Amino acid sequence: MENFTVEYFEREDGTFPAEEFILSQNIKMRAKIFRMLELLELKGNELREPYSKKISDDIYELRTKQGSDITRILYFFVVDKKNYFNKWLC
């Protein structure tokens, strides 16, 4: 299986909203989210529930639980370096 690379969406002003969200979490949640991102890089489109869930044709959520707290980060796959989404993701 091909390795996947996680890249954060960058706004025109140079900010990275998803990364900023992750860094705003407490240290335990942040560590779990980064572990989940590593798992996404390893498993790619084979990652399934309870870690990942398809929420529309092309959008997925990465689900991370720490105690009673749950974070969900939206993501999509880019195929052959073609990004079909003009804007977004946070």
Secondary structure, 3 states (H helix, E strand, C coil): CCCCCCCCCCCCCCCCHHHHHHHCCCHHHHHHHHHHHHHHHHHHHHCCCCCEEECCCCCEEEEEEECCEEEEEEECCCECCECCCCCCCC
